[in-house]
């Protein structure tokens, strides 16, 4: 299949993939069960859709103050579980009034943050990561396969010092890395060779010009980007952050007349309309799109994650990125910058890096979209959606079966969809293999 150039004055690239990635239609699952119609005055927790749970979770820190110790969505009961400390009766009443399920825990967010600061000071080791898991009310520390010998002993000692009630340590079979090279829809040529990444979400820059978000390590690697491997540049990096407090880039289309649709292309002509940016909530199902591996789904497992990537410019150095979303979604080289979103069309994140692959499984970290929008001053799509979580509810209304405003022909098993997406990944450009690009 030959690559189809997209005229700049007609339409920009759809986020997350090229024009056609798979041989079969890829449709996302239908909406979750609607929340109950119980009275707000009742103490019984409400059943919530994932979108509604995310909206409630984003309001809780302001509502509860220091008593709030995190929250997560229980997909089985479809309830938002809210952690509180100190058994504060007022906080409990507020959570119940809002429809959440109260869970009293030992560790406050301040306590967990202090633990994370200790890890940063004493265990910033390449191949390590840590994130707050509200389900266990602990910091989960992960070491990849490169952390051995004295480095492992140092990490283990630091975690032990935090205490078993505050932190746990686990091993990952893979290696933490950024997922560049062999990707899909955006390309650049540098002195060191070709680079490929994935477009995340189309946005409108603060000055009103069309642009898109992708990974920061992609923007640091190259200034100009094309929609084909040998084509002329169509977009130029305006801002890029990596490493440090995030992994995101704002890339402006060179032609101010470019139309930048607020949608994610999930293959075979299917698109998901992106209606708003949302904060991630632990426990919710999310979807990631990238041409190397197609469409894959998984669950948010941790927030405010810190990842220590091995520096690819300094053999003895480390590239630390903070403030990321941790998931059990798989990804591979070439998926960097790609879209993380919900079935209702909420923009959640941009693929940063992780370990493993989509054969054996793994874990992937994402840059929150809300943070990237706030930092760059951009808004989603044509500028008519809020940079943060808004009031729009996507295409899936209560009890409905639509996604992105288009009627769905029915739910498709995400694992089958992922297989279809991976089969077609990379063939549109004619160079989907990892050797076509480079890691940086």
C-alpha positions as CSV (number, residue, x, y, z in Angstrom):
1,X,0.0,0.0,0.0
2,X,1.5,3.3,-1.0
3,X,1.6,6.3,1.3
4,X,-1.0,8.9,0.6
5,X,0.1,12.5,0.9
6,X,-2.5,14.7,2.6
7,X,-2.8,18.2,1.0
8,X,-1.9,20.8,3.6
9,X,-4.8,23.1,2.6
10,X,-7.4,20.3,2.8
11,X,-6.8,18.6,6.1
12,X,-4.0,17.9,8.6
13,X,-3.1,14.4,9.7
14,X,-5.6,12.7,12.0
15,X,-4.0,12.0,15.3
16,X,-2.5,8.7,16.2
17,X,-2.2,7.1,12.8
18,X,-2.0,7.3,9.0
19,X,-5.0,7.3,6.7
20,X,-5.5,3.5,6.8
21,X,-3.9,1.1,9.2
22,X,-5.9,-2.1,9.3
23,X,-7.8,-4.4,7.0
24,X,-10.9,-4.6,9.3
25,X,-13.0,-2.0,10.9
26,X,-11.9,-1.0,14.4
27,X,-14.7,0.1,16.7
28,X,-14.4,0.9,20.3
29,X,-16.6,-0.6,23.0
30,X,-20.0,0.9,23.9
31,X,-20.5,3.2,26.8
32,X,-20.5,1.8,30.3
33,X,-23.7,1.5,32.3
34,X,-25.2,4.8,33.3
35,X,-25.1,6.1,36.8
36,X,-28.0,5.4,39.0
37,X,-30.8,7.8,39.6
38,X,-30.4,7.8,43.4
39,X,-30.8,10.9,45.4
40,X,-27.7,13.0,46.0
41,X,-28.6,13.0,49.7
42,X,-28.2,9.2,50.0
43,X,-25.0,7.8,51.5
44,X,-24.9,4.9,49.0
45,X,-22.1,5.3,46.4
46,X,-23.3,5.9,42.9
47,X,-22.5,3.8,39.9
48,X,-20.6,6.1,37.4
49,X,-19.4,6.0,33.9
50,X,-15.7,6.3,33.7
51,X,-16.0,9.8,32.3
52,X,-18.2,10.9,35.2
53,X,-15.8,9.3,37.7
54,X,-12.9,11.2,36.1
55,X,-14.8,14.5,36.4
56,X,-15.6,13.8,40.1
57,X,-12.0,12.8,40.8
58,X,-10.7,16.0,39.4
59,X,-12.9,18.0,41.8
60,X,-12.0,16.1,45.0
61,X,-8.7,17.8,45.9
62,X,-10.4,21.2,46.1
63,X,-13.4,19.7,47.9
64,X,-11.5,17.7,50.6
65,X,-8.1,19.5,51.0
66,X,-5.4,17.6,52.9
67,X,-7.9,14.9,53.8
68,X,-7.9,13.7,50.2
69,X,-5.5,10.8,49.7
70,X,-6.2,9.8,46.1
71,X,-9.0,8.0,44.3
72,X,-9.6,5.3,41.7
73,X,-12.4,3.9,39.6
74,X,-13.6,0.3,40.5
75,X,-14.5,-1.0,37.1
76,X,-16.4,-4.0,38.7
77,X,-18.8,-1.9,40.8
78,X,-18.5,1.2,38.6
79,X,-17.9,3.3,41.6
80,X,-15.2,5.9,42.4
81,X,-13.4,4.9,45.5
82,X,-12.1,7.9,47.4
83,X,-9.2,7.6,49.9
84,X,-9.4,9.8,53.0
85,X,-7.1,10.1,56.0
86,X,-7.7,10.9,59.7
87,X,-11.3,9.7,59.6
88,X,-12.6,13.2,59.0
89,X,-16.4,13.1,59.4
90,X,-16.9,16.2,57.2
91,X,-14.7,14.7,54.5
92,X,-16.6,11.4,54.6
93,X,-20.0,13.3,54.3
94,X,-18.7,15.3,51.4
95,X,-17.5,12.2,49.5
96,X,-20.8,10.4,50.1
97,X,-22.8,13.5,49.1
98,X,-20.8,13.6,45.8
99,X,-21.5,9.9,45.2
100,X,-18.1,8.5,46.0
101,X,-17.3,5.4,48.1
102,X,-15.2,6.4,51.1
103,X,-12.1,4.4,52.0
104,X,-10.1,5.3,55.1
105,X,-6.3,4.9,54.5
106,X,-3.1,5.5,56.5
107,X,-0.9,7.5,54.0
108,X,-1.8,11.0,53.1
109,X,-0.7,12.4,49.7
110,X,1.8,14.6,51.5
111,X,3.4,11.4,53.1
112,X,3.6,9.7,49.7
113,X,5.0,12.8,48.1
114,X,7.8,12.9,50.8
115,X,8.6,9.3,50.0
116,X,8.8,10.1,46.3
117,X,11.2,13.0,47.1
118,X,13.4,10.5,49.1
119,X,13.5,8.2,46.0
120,X,14.5,11.1,43.8
121,X,17.3,12.1,46.2
122,X,18.7,8.6,46.9
123,X,17.6,6.4,44.0
124,X,17.6,8.3,40.7
125,X,18.9,5.3,38.8
126,X,18.5,4.6,35.0
127,X,15.9,2.0,34.5
128,X,13.7,2.9,37.5
129,X,10.3,4.4,37.9
130,X,7.8,5.2,40.7
131,X,4.2,6.3,40.9
132,X,1.5,6.7,43.5
133,X,-1.1,3.8,43.4
134,X,-4.2,4.9,45.2
135,X,-5.5,1.3,45.2
136,X,-2.7,0.2,47.6
137,X,-2.2,3.7,49.1
138,X,1.5,3.2,48.4
139,X,4.3,4.3,46.1
140,X,5.0,1.5,43.6
141,X,8.7,1.4,42.6
142,X,9.6,-0.5,39.4
143,X,13.1,-1.5,38.3
144,X,13.7,-2.7,34.7
145,X,16.1,-5.5,33.7
146,X,19.1,-3.3,33.6
147,X,19.0,-2.5,37.4
148,X,21.3,-5.1,38.9
149,X,24.2,-5.4,41.4
150,X,25.0,-2.3,43.4
151,X,22.3,-0.3,41.7
152,X,19.6,-2.8,42.7
153,X,21.0,-3.0,46.3
154,X,20.8,0.8,46.5
155,X,17.3,0.9,45.2
156,X,16.1,-1.9,47.5
157,X,17.7,-0.2,50.5
158,X,16.0,3.1,49.7
159,X,12.6,1.4,49.3
160,X,13.1,-0.6,52.5
161,X,13.9,2.6,54.3
162,X,10.5,4.0,53.4
163,X,8.8,1.1,55.0
164,X,6.5,-1.6,53.7
165,X,3.4,0.4,54.6
166,X,4.5,3.2,52.3
167,X,6.3,1.7,49.3
168,X,6.7,-1.6,47.4
169,X,9.3,-2.7,44.9
170,X,8.8,-4.8,41.8
171,X,10.9,-5.9,38.7
172,X,10.0,-5.4,35.1
173,X,11.3,-7.9,32.5
174,X,11.8,-5.2,29.8
175,X,13.9,-2.0,29.6
176,X,12.5,1.5,30.0
177,X,13.0,3.5,26.8
178,X,11.4,6.2,24.8
179,X,9.4,4.8,21.9
180,X,11.0,6.5,18.9
181,X,12.1,5.0,15.5
182,X,9.9,3.0,13.2
183,X,6.8,5.0,14.0
184,X,3.9,6.2,11.8
185,X,2.8,9.5,10.6
186,X,5.4,12.1,11.2
187,X,9.0,12.1,10.0
188,X,12.2,14.1,10.2
189,X,15.7,13.9,8.8
190,X,18.6,14.9,11.0
191,X,22.4,14.8,10.7
192,X,22.2,11.5,12.6
193,X,19.6,9.9,10.3
194,X,15.8,9.6,10.1
195,X,13.5,10.0,13.0
196,X,9.8,8.9,13.2
197,X,7.2,9.6,15.8
198,X,3.4,9.6,16.2
199,X,1.2,12.6,16.1
200,X,-0.8,12.9,19.3
201,X,-3.6,15.4,19.1
202,X,-4.3,18.3,16.8
203,X,-4.6,21.6,18.6
204,X,-4.8,25.3,18.1
205,X,-1.8,27.2,19.4
206,X,-2.2,30.2,21.6
207,X,-1.8,32.6,18.6
208,X,-4.6,30.9,16.8
209,X,-2.5,28.8,14.3
210,X,-3.1,25.1,13.7
211,X,-0.7,22.7,15.5
212,X,-0.3,19.3,17.1
213,X,1.0,17.8,20.3
214,X,3.6,14.9,20.3
215,X,6.2,13.7,22.6
216,X,8.8,16.1,23.9
217,X,11.7,13.8,23.1
218,X,10.6,13.9,19.5
219,X,10.6,17.7,19.5
220,X,14.0,17.7,21.0
221,X,15.3,15.3,18.4
222,X,14.3,17.3,15.3
223,X,12.8,20.8,14.5
224,X,10.9,20.1,11.3
225,X,8.4,17.3,10.5
226,X,6.8,15.8,7.4
227,X,3.8,13.6,6.8
228,X,5.9,11.3,4.6
229,X,9.4,9.8,4.9
230,X,10.7,11.7,1.8
231,X,8.3,14.6,1.8
232,X,8.9,18.3,2.5
233,X,8.5,19.5,6.0
234,X,4.9,20.7,6.8
235,X,5.3,21.5,10.5
236,X,7.9,23.1,12.8
237,X,8.5,22.6,16.6
238,X,7.5,25.6,18.6
239,X,8.0,24.3,22.1
240,X,9.6,21.1,23.5
241,X,10.0,19.8,27.0
242,X,12.2,16.7,27.7
243,X,13.6,15.6,30.1
244,X,12.3,17.3,33.2
245,X,8.7,18.2,34.2
246,X,7.1,16.4,31.3
247,X,7.6,15.0,27.8
248,X,5.6,17.0,25.3
249,X,6.1,19.2,22.2
250,X,3.9,21.7,20.4
251,X,4.5,21.6,16.7
252,X,2.9,24.2,14.4
253,X,1.8,23.5,10.9
254,X,3.7,25.7,8.5
255,X,0.6,26.5,6.4
256,X,-1.8,28.6,8.6
257,X,-4.7,27.5,6.4
258,X,-4.3,23.8,7.4
259,X,-7.4,22.3,8.9
260,X,-6.5,20.2,12.0
261,X,-9.4,17.9,12.8
262,X,-9.9,16.9,16.5
263,X,-10.0,13.2,16.0
264,X,-7.9,10.0,16.3
265,X,-7.6,7.7,13.3
266,X,-8.0,4.1,14.5
267,X,-7.6,2.5,11.1
268,X,-9.6,1.5,8.1
269,X,-11.3,4.9,7.8
270,X,-12.6,4.8,11.4
271,X,-12.0,7.8,13.6
272,X,-12.8,8.8,17.1
273,X,-13.9,12.4,17.7
274,X,-11.9,14.0,20.5
275,X,-14.3,16.2,22.5
276,X,-12.3,17.3,25.5
277,X,-9.1,16.9,27.5
278,X,-9.5,14.8,30.7
279,X,-7.4,14.0,33.8
280,X,-6.4,10.3,34.1
281,X,-8.1,8.3,36.8
282,X,-6.6,5.1,38.2
283,X,-8.7,2.1,37.2
284,X,-10.2,3.5,34.1
285,X,-9.9,1.8,30.7
286,X,-7.9,3.7,28.0
287,X,-6.9,3.2,24.4
288,X,-3.6,4.0,22.8
289,X,-3.1,4.4,19.0
290,X,0.2,4.1,17.2
291,X,1.1,2.7,13.8
292,X,3.7,0.3,15.0
293,X,1.3,-1.6,17.1
294,X,-2.1,-0.2,16.1
295,X,-4.9,0.1,18.6
296,X,-4.3,-1.3,22.1
297,X,-6.2,-0.9,25.4
298,X,-5.4,-1.2,29.0
299,X,-5.9,0.4,32.4
300,X,-4.4,3.5,34.2
301,X,-2.4,2.1,37.1
302,X,-0.6,5.1,38.6
303,X,-0.4,8.9,38.6
304,X,2.4,11.5,39.0
305,X,4.9,8.9,37.9
306,X,8.7,9.6,37.7
307,X,10.7,7.6,35.1
308,X,14.4,7.5,34.9
309,X,15.3,6.7,31.3
310,X,18.9,5.8,30.4
311,X,20.3,8.8,28.6
312,X,21.0,8.1,24.9
313,X,23.4,11.0,24.6
314,X,25.4,10.4,27.8
315,X,26.2,6.7,28.5
316,X,26.5,7.4,32.2
317,X,23.6,9.8,32.4
318,X,19.9,9.6,33.2
319,X,16.9,11.5,31.6
320,X,14.4,11.9,34.4
321,X,10.8,12.8,33.5
322,X,8.2,13.6,36.1
323,X,4.4,14.0,36.3
324,X,3.5,11.0,34.0
325,X,0.6,8.6,33.8
326,X,1.4,4.9,34.4
327,X,-0.6,2.2,32.5
328,X,-0.5,-1.4,31.6
329,X,-1.0,-0.6,27.9
330,X,1.7,-2.0,25.7
331,X,3.7,0.1,23.2
332,X,6.8,-0.3,21.0
333,X,9.3,1.9,19.2
334,X,7.5,4.3,16.8
335,X,4.5,4.8,19.1
336,X,6.1,7.8,20.8
337,X,3.8,10.8,20.9
338,X,0.8,8.8,20.0
339,X,-2.7,9.3,21.4
340,X,-4.1,8.0,24.7
341,X,-7.8,8.5,24.9
342,X,-11.1,7.2,26.3
343,X,-14.0,5.5,24.5
344,X,-16.0,8.7,25.0
345,X,-13.5,10.8,23.1
346,X,-11.5,12.2,26.0
347,X,-7.9,13.1,25.3
348,X,-5.8,11.7,28.2
349,X,-2.1,11.5,27.2
350,X,0.8,11.3,24.8
351,X,3.0,8.2,24.6
352,X,6.3,8.8,26.3
353,X,8.1,5.5,27.0
354,X,8.1,2.3,28.9
355,X,9.1,-1.4,28.9
356,X,8.1,-4.6,27.2
357,X,6.2,-5.0,23.9
358,X,2.8,-5.9,22.5
359,X,3.7,-9.6,22.3
360,X,4.7,-10.2,25.9
361,X,3.0,-7.2,27.4
362,X,4.5,-4.3,29.3
363,X,3.9,-1.0,30.9
364,X,3.8,2.4,29.2
365,X,4.0,6.0,30.6
366,X,2.2,8.9,29.1
367,X,2.4,12.7,29.3
368,X,-0.9,14.1,30.6
369,X,-2.6,16.1,27.8
370,X,-4.1,18.6,30.3
371,X,-0.6,19.5,31.5
372,X,0.8,19.9,28.0
373,X,-2.1,22.1,27.0
374,X,-1.7,24.3,30.0
375,X,2.1,24.6,29.5
376,X,1.9,25.4,25.8
377,X,-1.2,27.6,25.9
378,X,-2.9,25.4,23.2
379,X,-6.5,24.2,23.0
380,X,-7.8,21.0,21.4
381,X,-8.9,20.9,17.8
382,X,-10.0,24.1,16.2
383,X,-9.9,25.9,19.5
384,X,-13.5,25.4,20.5
385,X,-12.8,22.9,23.2
386,X,-11.4,23.8,26.6
387,X,-7.8,23.0,27.4
388,X,-8.9,21.1,30.5
389,X,-11.7,18.8,31.2
390,X,-14.9,20.4,30.0
391,X,-18.6,19.8,30.2
392,X,-19.0,18.0,26.8
393,X,-19.7,14.3,27.1
394,X,-18.4,12.8,23.9
395,X,-20.6,10.7,21.7
396,X,-21.7,8.1,24.2
397,X,-24.8,9.2,26.1
398,X,-26.3,7.2,28.9
399,X,-27.3,3.8,27.6
400,X,-26.2,4.8,24.1
401,X,-24.0,3.1,21.6
402,X,-22.2,5.8,19.7
403,X,-18.6,6.9,19.8
404,X,-17.4,10.3,18.6
405,X,-20.9,11.2,17.4
406,X,-21.0,8.4,14.8
407,X,-23.3,5.4,15.3
408,X,-21.3,2.3,16.1
409,X,-22.1,-1.0,14.4
410,X,-21.4,-2.8,17.6
411,X,-18.6,-3.3,20.1
412,X,-15.4,-5.1,18.8
413,X,-13.2,-7.0,21.2
414,X,-10.2,-4.7,21.9
415,X,-7.8,-7.6,21.6
416,X,-9.1,-8.4,18.1
417,X,-8.9,-4.7,17.2
418,X,-5.4,-4.5,18.4
419,X,-4.4,-7.4,16.2
420,X,-6.0,-5.8,13.2
421,X,-4.3,-2.5,13.9
422,X,-0.9,-4.1,14.3
423,X,-1.2,-6.1,11.1
424,X,-1.6,-2.9,9.1
425,X,0.7,-0.7,11.1
426,X,3.5,0.8,9.1
427,X,2.4,-0.4,5.7
428,X,0.9,2.9,4.7
429,X,4.3,4.5,4.7
430,X,6.1,1.6,3.3
431,X,8.7,1.6,6.2
432,X,7.2,0.5,9.4
433,X,10.2,-1.5,10.6
434,X,12.2,-0.4,13.5
435,X,15.3,-0.1,11.3
436,X,13.8,2.7,9.3
437,X,14.4,5.3,12.0
438,X,16.5,5.7,15.1
439,X,16.2,6.0,18.8
440,X,17.6,9.1,20.4
